[in-house]
Amino acid sequence: RKILMEEGINLVTGKRVVNASRMGQIAVLELDDKTQLPVDILICATGRSPGSNLQELQLDKAGVQWTAQDGVVVNKYLQSVSRRNIYAAGDCVSTVPKLDRRASHAAWMGYHAVQSAIFPKVLLGSDAIHPYVPRVTFLDPEIASIGKTRVECVHEFGSDGFRYLKVHENGTDRADIDSMEGRVEGFVELRISKPEGRILGATVCSPVASEIINEIGVALVNKLTVRDIARSIHAYPSYGYLMHRVALALALSDDTWGMLDAMGPIARIMGKMGRKLTGKYQRRRRKTSARYREWEAMGEDRELQWERKMISVPYLEASQDTDFCNIVRLHVNDTTVGVKEKRVLKNFLSWLDSKPPRSL
């Protein structure tokens, strides 16, 4: 966000376009909060729907069940549920999550569709939908992610049920070297389970983010922990070395058990046993209701953008500062506060006041 805004790109998040019209040579977008955005050119990058392409195939005549929104209705083997001798792969199948519709995933599914069609499922049948598909936006710098997002982690485990660490590239040796030729900005964020340290997901912003994220893909498929990455030697100075630094910091932040893992095999076994015992105790203590976790996830997903205070922070983080919340309550009743600013503050307070009971 910071990089794009410094380049003069205005970002509007958490809003829905409800209408688009033309006024002379410009287009005007109307958002769901009644805000209007004048633009010179409107570019729609909202993804693809399989409906129009499948319509041309006249699948109904072949008895293949499909919908315009989800595509061909298949089972986990990519087999049509209505015509067992027909298989489908790629963006046109119903079982692929919309965020995972990628070219590499389509190639993976094509292989498994052929395998399932030729060989008996009892012997070689495999789940053709890969659980971990990298998501990359090829900008400069690149933005890549894989696994569970921070919002998804909060929704599943609660804000205190996992750990994450975000480290910026500024100040690293590789970034300093490359900054002589141009600006280098980015970060690495790693999310792990608590206290096991199993990797849940990662987000990378870097000139080579699409390369770095592949390491986390291997870790997720093989159920590796943050300690496995920390014990692996990474090339220095490289952009990937920052991932090693993040993993090492998370591994050693596990107090006594993390230090034992850095020692010999016997100490490592002691650390593993201690972590299991600690995990059972912590899970009993931090049982939270599904409604509370959903409320926390909503707060992590929404962002309070208060221009007067030059603040841009997730609701959940802002809610942890009692003094700040009191300041917001004072400003929302201030007559000098504009309508747009007051709406932003009221939305935050509406979420804050809807806090459900924490316990089950």
C-alpha positions in Angstrom: 0.0 0.0 0.0 2.7 2.5 1.0 4.7 1.8 -2.2 1.7 2.3 -4.5 0.5 5.4 -2.7 4.0 7.0 -3.0 3.8 6.4 -6.7 0.5 8.4 -6.8 -1.9 5.4 -6.9 -5.0 5.9 -4.7 -6.2 2.6 -3.1 -9.8 2.2 -2.1 -10.4 -1.1 -0.2 -13.4 -2.6 1.5 -15.8 -0.9 -0.9 -18.2 -2.2 -3.6 -18.9 -0.5 -7.0 -22.7 -0.2 -7.3 -22.8 2.0 -10.5 -20.7 3.3 -13.3 -21.7 6.2 -15.6 -20.0 8.6 -18.1 -19.8 12.3 -17.8 -18.3 13.7 -20.9 -14.8 12.3 -21.3 -14.6 10.8 -17.9 -16.2 7.8 -16.2 -17.7 8.1 -12.7 -17.8 5.2 -10.3 -20.3 5.2 -7.4 -19.4 3.2 -4.3 -21.7 1.6 -1.8 -21.0 4.4 0.7 -22.3 7.0 -1.9 -18.7 8.2 -2.7 -18.1 9.0 -6.3 -14.7 8.4 -8.1 -14.0 10.2 -11.4 -11.6 8.2 -13.6 -10.1 8.5 -17.1 -10.1 4.8 -17.9 -12.0 1.9 -16.3 -10.2 -1.4 -16.4 -12.1 -4.4 -15.1 -9.8 -7.1 -13.5 -12.4 -9.0 -11.6 -11.5 -12.5 -12.7 -13.2 -14.9 -15.1 -16.4 -16.9 -15.1 -16.6 -20.2 -16.9 -20.2 -19.5 -18.0 -19.7 -17.9 -21.4 -17.1 -20.4 -22.6 -19.1 -23.5 -21.4 -22.3 -22.1 -23.1 -20.7 -22.6 -26.5 -20.0 -26.3 -25.8 -23.7 -27.1 -25.4 -22.9 -29.5 -22.6 -26.6 -29.9 -21.8 -27.0 -32.1 -24.9 -24.3 -34.4 -23.6 -26.0 -34.6 -20.2 -23.1 -32.8 -18.4 -24.3 -30.9 -15.4 -22.8 -27.4 -15.1 -23.6 -23.9 -13.8 -22.6 -20.5 -15.2 -21.1 -19.5 -11.9 -19.2 -22.6 -10.8 -18.6 -24.5 -14.1 -18.8 -28.3 -14.6 -20.0 -30.0 -11.5 -17.4 -32.7 -10.7 -16.2 -34.8 -7.7 -12.8 -34.7 -6.1 -11.4 -36.9 -9.0 -12.6 -34.2 -11.5 -15.2 -36.7 -12.8 -18.6 -35.2 -13.9 -21.3 -36.1 -11.4 -23.9 -36.6 -14.2 -21.7 -38.3 -16.9 -19.1 -40.6 -15.3 -17.1 -41.0 -18.5 -16.4 -37.3 -18.8 -13.7 -35.5 -16.8 -12.9 -31.8 -16.6 -9.8 -29.8 -15.4 -8.8 -26.1 -15.0 -10.9 -23.0 -14.4 -14.1 -24.7 -15.6 -14.5 -27.1 -12.7 -16.8 -26.5 -9.7 -14.4 -27.8 -7.1 -11.6 -25.3 -7.6 -11.8 -22.3 -5.2 -12.0 -19.1 -7.2 -8.8 -17.7 -5.7 -6.9 -20.8 -6.7 -7.7 -20.7 -10.4 -4.0 -20.5 -11.7 -2.3 -21.8 -14.8 0.0 -24.0 -12.7 -2.9 -25.5 -10.8 -4.7 -26.2 -14.1 -1.7 -28.2 -15.3 -1.7 -30.1 -12.1 -5.4 -31.0 -12.4 -5.0 -32.0 -16.1 -2.5 -34.7 -15.1 -4.7 -36.0 -12.3 -7.8 -36.0 -14.5 -6.0 -38.2 -17.1 -4.8 -40.5 -14.3 -8.2 -40.8 -12.8 -9.8 -41.5 -16.2 -7.3 -44.3 -17.2 -6.5 -46.0 -13.9 -8.8 -47.5 -11.2 -9.4 -45.0 -8.5 -9.0 -47.8 -5.9 -5.3 -48.2 -6.9 -4.2 -44.7 -8.1 -7.1 -42.4 -7.3 -5.8 -39.1 -5.9 -7.4 -35.8 -4.7 -6.9 -33.6 -7.8 -7.4 -30.3 -6.0 -4.1 -29.1 -4.5 -4.6 -27.5 -1.1 -1.7 -25.1 -1.4 -1.6 -22.9 -4.6 0.7 -19.9 -4.7 -1.0 -16.5 -5.4 1.2 -14.0 -7.2 0.6 -10.5 -8.5 3.4 -9.6 -10.8 4.0 -6.0 -10.0 7.2 -4.2 -9.2 7.8 -5.4 -6.5 6.0 -8.7 -6.7 3.4 -9.7 -4.1 3.0 -13.4 -3.4 1.1 -15.4 -0.8 0.3 -19.1 0.0 -1.6 -21.0 2.7 -3.8 -19.3 5.2 -4.0 -15.5 5.3 -3.8 -13.7 8.6 -7.6 -13.2 8.6 -8.2 -16.9 8.0 -5.8 -17.7 10.9 -7.7 -15.4 13.2 -11.0 -16.9 12.1 -9.8 -20.5 12.8 -7.5 -20.1 15.8 -8.4 -16.8 17.3 -5.9 -13.9 17.6 -4.0 -15.6 20.4 -4.1 -19.1 18.8 -1.2 -18.5 16.3 1.9 -16.4 15.9 3.1 -14.3 13.0 6.1 -12.1 12.3 6.5 -9.5 9.6 10.0 -8.2 8.8 10.7 -5.4 6.2 13.6 -5.7 3.7 14.8 -2.2 4.4 18.1 -2.4 6.1 19.0 -5.8 4.9 22.3 -6.2 3.1 20.8 -7.3 -0.2 18.3 -4.5 -0.2 21.1 -2.0 0.6 23.1 -3.3 -2.3 20.3 -3.1 -4.8 19.1 0.3 -3.5 22.1 1.8 -5.1 20.4 1.3 -8.5 16.8 2.0 -7.3 14.4 1.8 -4.4 14.0 -1.6 -2.9 11.0 -2.0 -0.5 9.2 -5.1 0.7 8.6 -7.5 3.5 8.2 -11.1 4.5 5.4 -12.3 6.8 5.3 -15.9 8.2 2.3 -17.3 10.1 2.7 -20.4 12.3 0.6 -22.5 14.7 1.0 -22.1 18.4 2.9 -23.7 20.1 3.8 -26.4 17.6 5.3 -23.9 15.1 3.8 -25.6 12.0 3.8 -23.3 9.1 0.3 -22.0 8.2 1.0 -19.5 5.5 3.1 -16.6 4.3 3.0 -13.3 2.4 6.0 -11.9 0.6 6.5 -8.5 -1.1 9.8 -8.5 -2.9 11.4 -8.1 -6.4 11.6 -11.9 -6.3 8.5 -12.8 -4.2 7.3 -15.4 -6.7 10.6 -17.3 -6.1 10.7 -17.0 -2.3 7.1 -18.2 -1.9 7.9 -21.6 -3.4 9.9 -22.5 -0.3 6.8 -22.1 1.8 4.8 -24.2 -0.6 7.3 -27.1 0.0 7.0 -26.5 3.7 3.2 -26.6 3.7 2.9 -29.7 1.6 5.4 -31.6 3.9 3.9 -30.1 7.1 7.2 -28.6 8.1 7.7 -26.4 11.1 9.3 -23.0 11.4 12.3 -24.8 13.0 12.9 -26.8 9.8 13.4 -23.6 7.8 15.5 -22.1 10.6 17.8 -25.1 10.6 18.3 -24.8 6.8 21.2 -22.6 5.6 20.2 -20.0 3.1 22.4 -18.2 0.6 23.7 -14.9 1.8 23.2 -12.1 0.8 20.0 -13.1 -1.1 16.4 -12.0 -0.9 15.4 -15.5 0.4 17.7 -15.0 3.4 15.1 -12.7 4.9 12.7 -15.7 5.1 15.5 -17.5 7.1 15.8 -14.6 9.5 12.0 -14.5 10.1 11.9 -18.3 10.7 14.8 -18.2 13.0 13.3 -15.3 15.0 10.0 -17.2 15.4 11.8 -20.4 16.3 13.9 -18.8 19.0 11.0 -16.7 20.4 9.5 -20.0 21.7 11.4 -19.4 25.0 12.9 -22.5 26.5 11.6 -25.0 23.9 13.0 -22.9 21.0 16.4 -22.8 22.6 16.4 -26.6 23.1 15.6 -27.1 19.4 18.8 -25.3 18.5 20.9 -27.8 20.5 21.6 -31.5 20.1 19.2 -34.4 19.3 18.4 -35.1 23.0 17.6 -31.5 23.7 15.5 -31.4 20.6 13.4 -34.3 21.9 13.0 -32.6 25.2 11.8 -29.4 23.4 9.3 -31.4 21.4 7.9 -33.0 24.5 7.7 -29.7 26.4 6.0 -28.1 23.4 3.3 -30.8 23.3 2.6 -30.5 27.1 2.5 -26.7 26.8 0.2 -26.9 23.8 -2.4 -29.1 25.6 -2.5 -26.6 28.5 -2.7 -23.5 26.3 -5.5 -25.0 24.2 -7.6 -25.6 27.3 -7.1 -22.0 28.4 -7.8 -20.3 25.1 -11.0 -22.0 23.9 -13.0 -19.2 22.4 -16.5 -19.1 20.8 -16.9 -19.3 17.0 -18.7 -15.9 17.2 -15.8 -14.3 19.0 -13.3 -15.6 16.4 -15.5 -14.4 13.6 -15.7 -11.0 15.2 -11.9 -10.9 15.5 -11.4 -12.0 11.9 -13.8 -9.2 10.8 -11.7 -6.7 12.7 -8.5 -8.1 11.2 -9.9 -7.8 7.7 -11.3 -4.3 8.0 -9.0 -1.2 8.2 -9.5 2.0 9.9 -8.2 4.8 7.6 -8.3 8.0 9.6 -6.8 10.7 7.5 -6.8 13.4 10.2 -4.6 11.3 12.5 -2.7 9.8 9.5 -3.7 6.3 10.7 -4.2 3.2 8.6 -4.6 0.2 11.0 -6.7 -2.9 11.2 -9.8 -2.6 13.5 -8.5 -5.5 15.7 -5.2 -3.8 16.3 -6.8 -0.4 17.0 -9.3 -2.0 19.5 -6.4 -3.1 21.7 -5.6 0.5 22.5 -8.2 1.7 25.1 -7.0 5.4 25.0 -7.3 5.4 21.2 -10.9 4.0 21.3 -11.9 6.7 23.8 -10.5 9.4 21.4 -12.6 7.9 18.6 -15.7 8.1 20.7 -15.0 11.8 21.5 -14.4 12.7 17.8 -17.5 10.9 16.5 -19.6 13.4 18.5 -17.5 16.4 17.5 -19.4 18.9 15.3 -16.2 19.9 13.5 -15.8 16.4 12.1 -16.9 16.0 8.5 -19.6 13.6 7.3 -17.1 11.2 5.6 -14.7 11.1 8.6 -17.6 10.6 11.0 -18.9 7.6 8.9 -15.4 6.0 9.1 -15.3 6.3 12.9 -18.9 5.1 13.3 -18.2 2.0 11.3 -15.3 1.2 13.6 -17.3 1.8 16.8 -20.2 -0.3 15.4 -17.8 -3.2 15.0 -16.2 -2.6 18.4 -19.5 -2.5 20.2 -20.7 -5.7 18.6 -18.0 -7.7 20.5 -19.5 -11.1 21.5 -18.6 -13.1 24.6 -15.2 -14.6 24.4 -15.8 -17.9 26.1 -17.7 -20.9 24.7 
